[in-house]
Amino acid sequence: MLEEKNDNLPQADGLTTENNTDTIVDAINSTNAEENETSSINENQEIPLLNYDELSLDELNSELNNLIKNEKTTAIREHVENIKRSFLTKYNEFIDEKKEAFLEENPDAFSSDFQYDLPAKNLFDSLYHTYKEQKNAHFKSIQDQLKKNLAERNQIIDELKDLVENTDNFNAALKDIQQLRERWKTAGAIPKDNYNHVWNNFHFHLERFYDQLHLDREARDLDFKNNLEQKQKIVERATELLNETDIRKAFRELQLLHRIWKEEIGPVAKEHREEIWQNFSNVTKQLHEKREALQSKIHEQEESNLVKKNEIISEINQISSKEFTSHNDWQNAIKQIEVLRTAFFSTGRVPAEQNEETWTSFKTATRKFNVSKNNFYKDIKKEQQDNLQKKQDLVNQAKALSESSDFDSVTPAMKKIQEDWKHIGHVPRKFSDSLWKEFKQICNSYFDRLHAERNKEIEAEMQNFNNKKEYLEGLKDFQLTGDHKTDLDAIKIHIENWKNIGAVPQTRRHIEGKFNKILDALFDKLSLSKKEAELVKFHNKIEHLVENNDSRRLHNESVFVQRKIDEIQSEIFQLENNVQFISNAKADNPLVKEINKNIDRHKDELKLWKEKLMQLKNINKNDE
C-alpha cells in the first residue's frame, strides 16, 4: 500500500518523476481500495502522531492504553507500532545497562544468570497483546464481511448486466437501475484486490445502459445532468482545497472526493465525460504537487535533524573519550550526557533509511560512556568498601578505649583515631550516616567524661592556687632564728607544705616563681654552703616538675645534668694531663699549684652534679 506515515496518503516519491496524472490517480485509487477494505471513510480519524521517543516507559504505556481504550483499532496501527519501537528501544537500553552493572558486580556470573523484572515491560506486553487480539478479531470480522459484500456487489453486477442485455423497455428499467444503484451504494467494502475490477465492471454495464437509453432521452439527460452537477461540485471543492494550508488534510479530503466520484455518482453525457474528468485530474495533479513540495520540506527537515543528531552523537563520543578521575568530574559529565540525550530525543525524525544507523550510533556512544562510568564507580565501590572496613576498625578501637579512666594515656590514642578517621575517604552512602553517628557518639561520650574529669581537676587546682596564695601571705612573716639547723629544717617544712598543697592550673603557675624567689632569699640569709643550698634548690625544682607531671622537662634536666658531668670530667682530665707536661712539676711550683687548685674546684663541682644526677635517678626509680 502506498501511504505516508501520518495520513495514509500515497507517497509522493512513489508515484512518478514526471507527475503523470494517471499514475497519481491510480495511486489514490489504490489507497482508497485498501482503506475501503479495512474501514469505511467515515471511520477515518485524525489522531495526532506524537514524538514517542521523548516519552518515558511509563508515559508510553499510558499513551498506548489510552489509544486502545478510546480509539478504533483500524486508526491506531501506526501509533501502536511507533510506540512499540520507542518502548523496546528504551527498554533494551535500560536492560543492557542493568546487565552490565550485574556482570561487573558479579565477575564470576554468566549473562544467562542475569534476570530483571520490570513492571513497565509486563504492562506493555499485556497492552500490546490486547491490541493484537482486538486487531485480529477486527480483521477476521472485516474479512468475513468483505466476502459477503463482494458477493452482494457481484450479484448487483449480474442483475445489472442481465437488465442491460435482456430488457426491451429501457425507460421502464430506469426504476430498476435506481434500485440497483442504491443497493450498490450501501453494499459496503470489498477486498482491495477486487475493488477496481468490480467498480469498473459495474460502471461499464451502467454506462452501457445509459448509452442505450434513447427512447426516454429526457429522463436520461436529466440523470446525466444531475450527475454532471455533482461532479462539477466535486471539482469546485477540489479546487478550493488548493488554498487549504493543511496539505495533508486537503489530500485526505481529495481521496474522499475520488471515492465519492467513483462509487456514488453515475455517468455523465459522453460529450462531458472527458472534460469533467480532465478538470478533476488537473486539480488532483496540482494538489499532488503541493503535497510533494511539503514532502520535500519534511525531507529537508529530517536531513537537518540527521545533522543535529550526528553532532550530538559526536559530542557524546568526545565526552566518552575523556578521562575523569574524580566523582565530581563524573557527575558533571553525567549531567552533560543527560542534556545531550534529551536533545537527541527531542530533535525529531531523521530520514527513514538513516533511522536505524543513527539510533545504533547513538546507543553505541552512550554505552561507551556508561561502560567507562561503571568501571570508574566499580573501582570507587572497591575503594569505599576498603574505607568502610578501615572506619569500622576505628569504631571498634574507639569503643574499646572509650570506657577507660586512664585519660593521660587514652586521650592521645583517641585523638589519633579521630585524626586517622579524617584521612580515610568516602564509604558507601548507605553506611555513611549510621557509621559516622556511631563513631561520633563514642568519641563524644569519652571526651564528655574527660572534660568532666578535667573540670573537677581544674576546680581542685584553683583551690590549690588559692591555698598557695594564702600560704605565700603567711610566709612573708616567717623569720629565721639564726640557728642554722633549726632554720634549715623550718625551710624544708615550708617546701614540703607547699608541695603537699598540690598542683595549680597551667595559667596560674607563676605563683611557683614567687615561692622560689622567697626560698632563694631565705637560703641567702642562711649560712649554708653553696653546695648544700644548690642541692636544696635543685631538689625543690625537681619535686615541682614531678608534681606537675612534666616528664619532658624532667628528661631535659637529666640530659643537661649528664652533659655537665661529662664536660667537667673532660676539664679535669685535660688539667691533669697538662700537669704531666710541665717540666720540674714540683708541688710548690706556682703554675702547678694553680692547676691543682682548678682540679680540686672542678672535682667539687663534679660531686655536686653527680648528686643532682642521683636525685634524678631516685625520682625515676620511684616512678617505676
Salt bridges, closest charged atoms under 4 A:
GLU3 OE2 - ARG77 NH2 2.85
GLU4 OE1 - ARG248 NE 3.32
GLU4 OE2 - ARG291 NH2 3.87
ASP7 OD2 - ARG248 NE 3.81
ASP7 OD2 - ARG252 NH1 3.77
GLU34 OE1 - LYS192 NZ 3.52
GLU35 OE1 - ARG259 NH2 3.84
GLU46 OE1 - ARG252 NH2 2.62
ASP53 OD1 - ARG85 NH2 3.28
GLU93 OE2 - ARG341 NH1 2.73
ASP96 OD2 - LYS363 NZ 3.50
ASP96 OD2 - ARG367 NH2 2.61
GLU100 OE2 - ARG367 NE 3.75
GLU105 OE2 - LYS381 NZ 3.19
ASP125 OD2 - LYS121 NZ 2.95
GLU133 OE2 - HIS129 NE2 2.90
ASP144 OD2 - LYS140 NZ 3.37
GLU152 OE2 - ARG183 NH2 3.28
GLU159 OE1 - ARG183 NH1 2.71
GLU165 OE2 - ARG208 NH1 3.73
GLU182 OE2 - LYS185 NZ 3.88
GLU207 OE1 - ARG273 NH1 3.97
ASP211 OD1 - ARG273 NH2 3.29
ASP221 OD1 - ARG220 NE 3.68
ASP223 OD2 - ARG181 NH1 3.22
GLU240 OE1 - ARG237 NH1 2.95
GLU253 OE2 - ARG237 NE 2.65
GLU303 OE2 - HIS299 NE2 3.36
GLU338 OE2 - ARG341 NE 3.78
ASP386 OD2 - LYS382 NZ 3.67
ASP408 OD1 - ARG454 NH2 3.75
GLU419 OE1 - LYS422 NZ 3.85
GLU419 OE2 - HIS423 NE2 3.93
ASP420 OD2 - LYS416 NZ 3.02
GLU438 OE2 - LYS399 NZ 3.25
GLU457 OE1 - ARG454 NE 3.78
GLU473 OE2 - LYS476 NZ 3.43
ASP489 OD2 - LYS485 NZ 3.01
GLU496 OE1 - LYS499 NZ 3.53
GLU512 OE2 - LYS468 NZ 2.79
GLU512 OE1 - HIS544 ND1 3.36
ASP520 OD1 - LYS537 NZ 3.44
GLU532 OE1 - HIS484 NE2 3.88
GLU534 OE2 - LYS612 NZ 2.97
GLU543 OE1 - LYS499 NZ 3.01
GLU543 OE2 - HIS539 NE2 3.59
GLU547 OE2 - LYS468 NZ 3.54
GLU557 OE1 - LYS541 NZ 3.23
GLU576 OE2 - LYS603 NZ 3.71
GLU611 OE2 - LYS531 NZ 2.74
